[in-house]
Amino acid sequence: MKEPRSVSELWECVREIRRRQPTSSPLSFDWFVLALSLLHAISAIEYSKGIVRQGRLG
């Protein structure tokens, strides 16, 4: 992630990247949010005022 984005912007980016890869398996929004929760828990991302940014580990 090169610049801060909203959750919906990140979701669209992930969907587009996965759409271009024919071998990628489906990813539900629920799993995407769980991944964001994990990244937040380990301080890889920060979430504030609706925006996701790289965290201390990012």
Secondary structure by P-SEA (a helix, b strand, c coil): ccccccaaaaaaaaaaaaaaccccccccaaaaaaaaaaaaaaccbbbccccccccccc
